[in-house]
Amino acid sequence: MATNESIGGTRLEGGAAGGTRGTTTIADNVVSAIAGIAVRETDGVYSVGKGPSRALGAVKDKVSRSSDPGRGVKVEVGEKQTAIDVDIVVEYGAPILDTARSLRTDVTDAVETMTGLEVVEININVTDVHVPGADDEDEEETSTSRVR
């Protein structure tokens, strides 16, 4: 069975001997979502996206009560390969090069396993370092306020 598979609008040949049974199309946003979830699960990554997109995404997530796993991840999908760009904020104390190495491994494994595409490139842009307690100022003010 020769199966035609379409990834991002491009057809791929594959499958066992027999007849064509249909077409499979995997949208770019699916690859982006898979990569985004893998990035977020990588140790040392605090968040994904640049400052303005993180802020806008947080508001959007609260309003829609759902999150966009592909936020902060850009993909370019070809016939058999994909390239991925990701913006991340790392946790303070996490070795950045080790985090990047783990991120590349995690994303490559997830995307290649789920889509069959070869990941040829993952560009990582570290935009910030998260210092624990720095984002918790509002919570601390309400709980440890000296004036009531």
C-alpha positions as CSV (number, residue, x, y, z in Angstrom):
1,M,0.0,0.0,0.0
2,A,1.7,3.2,-1.2
3,T,0.4,5.9,1.1
4,N,0.6,9.6,0.1
5,E,1.1,11.7,3.2
6,S,0.9,15.5,3.2
7,I,2.8,17.5,5.7
8,G,2.2,21.3,5.6
9,G,0.7,21.0,2.1
10,T,3.5,18.8,0.7
11,R,3.0,15.2,-0.2
12,L,5.2,12.4,1.1
13,E,5.4,8.8,-0.2
14,G,5.4,6.0,2.3
15,G,3.6,2.9,3.5
16,A,3.4,-0.8,2.7
17,A,2.5,-2.5,-0.6
18,G,-1.1,-2.2,-1.7
19,G,-3.4,0.7,-2.7
20,T,-3.6,4.3,-1.7
21,R,-6.0,4.7,1.2
22,G,-6.0,8.4,1.6
23,T,-4.1,11.5,2.5
24,T,-2.8,12.6,5.8
25,T,-2.1,16.3,6.4
26,I,-0.3,17.6,9.4
27,A,-0.7,21.4,9.8
28,D,2.3,23.5,10.8
29,N,0.5,24.5,14.0
30,V,0.5,20.8,15.0
31,V,4.3,20.6,14.7
32,S,4.5,23.9,16.6
33,A,2.3,22.6,19.4
34,I,4.3,19.3,19.7
35,A,7.6,21.2,19.8
36,G,6.1,23.8,22.3
37,I,5.0,21.1,24.7
38,A,8.4,19.4,24.6
39,V,10.1,22.7,25.2
40,R,7.9,23.4,28.3
41,E,8.7,20.0,29.7
42,T,12.5,20.5,29.4
43,D,14.3,21.1,32.8
44,G,15.7,24.6,33.1
45,V,13.1,26.2,30.8
46,Y,11.0,28.7,32.8
47,S,8.8,29.9,30.0
48,V,8.5,30.1,26.2
49,G,8.2,33.3,24.1
50,K,9.5,36.8,24.2
51,G,8.3,39.3,26.9
52,P,5.4,40.9,24.9
53,S,4.2,37.6,23.5
54,R,4.3,36.0,26.9
55,A,2.3,38.8,28.4
56,L,-0.3,38.8,25.6
57,G,-0.4,35.0,25.8
58,A,-1.0,35.1,29.5
59,V,-4.0,37.4,29.1
60,K,-5.3,35.4,26.1
61,D,-5.0,32.1,28.2
62,K,-7.0,33.6,31.1
63,V,-9.7,34.9,28.8
64,S,-10.1,31.8,26.7
65,R,-9.3,29.4,29.7
66,S,-6.9,27.5,27.5
67,S,-3.3,27.7,26.5
68,D,-1.5,27.8,23.2
69,P,1.2,25.2,23.4
70,G,2.8,26.5,20.2
71,R,3.2,30.1,21.5
72,G,6.9,31.2,21.2
73,V,7.7,28.4,18.7
74,K,8.0,29.0,14.9
75,V,8.3,26.1,12.5
76,E,9.2,25.7,8.8
77,V,7.9,22.5,7.4
78,G,9.1,20.9,4.2
79,E,8.4,17.6,2.5
80,K,10.4,15.5,4.8
81,Q,12.1,17.9,7.2
82,T,11.3,20.7,9.6
83,A,13.3,23.5,11.2
84,I,12.2,25.0,14.5
85,D,12.9,28.4,16.2
86,V,12.1,28.9,19.8
87,D,12.4,31.8,22.3
88,I,12.9,30.8,25.9
89,V,13.4,32.2,29.4
90,V,15.7,30.0,31.5
91,E,15.6,29.5,35.2
92,Y,18.4,31.2,37.2
93,G,21.1,28.6,38.0
94,A,20.3,26.3,35.1
95,P,23.3,25.8,32.8
96,I,22.2,27.4,29.6
97,L,24.2,25.2,27.2
98,D,23.0,22.0,29.0
99,T,19.4,23.3,28.9
100,A,19.7,24.0,25.2
101,R,21.2,20.5,24.6
102,S,18.3,18.9,26.5
103,L,15.8,21.0,24.7
104,R,17.1,20.0,21.3
105,T,17.0,16.3,22.2
106,D,13.5,16.5,23.7
107,V,12.0,18.5,20.8
108,T,13.7,16.3,18.2
109,D,12.5,13.1,19.8
110,A,8.9,14.4,20.2
111,V,8.5,15.8,16.7
112,E,10.2,13.0,14.9
113,T,8.3,10.3,16.8
114,M,4.9,11.9,16.3
115,T,5.2,13.3,12.8
116,G,7.9,11.3,11.0
117,L,9.6,14.5,9.9
118,E,13.3,14.9,10.3
119,V,14.2,17.8,12.5
120,V,17.2,19.4,10.8
121,E,17.6,22.5,12.9
122,I,16.5,24.0,16.2
123,N,17.5,27.6,16.8
124,I,17.2,28.6,20.5
125,N,17.0,32.3,21.5
126,V,17.4,32.8,25.2
127,T,15.7,36.1,25.9
128,D,15.8,36.3,29.7
129,V,16.7,34.6,33.0
130,H,14.0,34.1,35.6
131,V,15.0,34.8,39.1
132,P,12.8,33.1,41.7
133,G,10.7,35.5,43.6
134,A,11.0,38.3,41.1
135,D,7.6,37.6,39.6
136,D,5.9,37.0,42.9
137,E,6.1,40.6,44.1
138,D,2.3,41.2,43.9
139,E,1.6,38.0,45.9
140,E,4.2,38.9,48.5
141,E,2.8,42.4,48.9
142,T,-0.7,41.1,49.7
143,S,0.5,38.4,52.1
144,T,3.4,40.2,53.8
145,S,2.2,43.7,53.7
146,R,3.3,45.8,56.7
147,V,0.2,48.0,56.5
148,R,-3.3,46.7,56.7
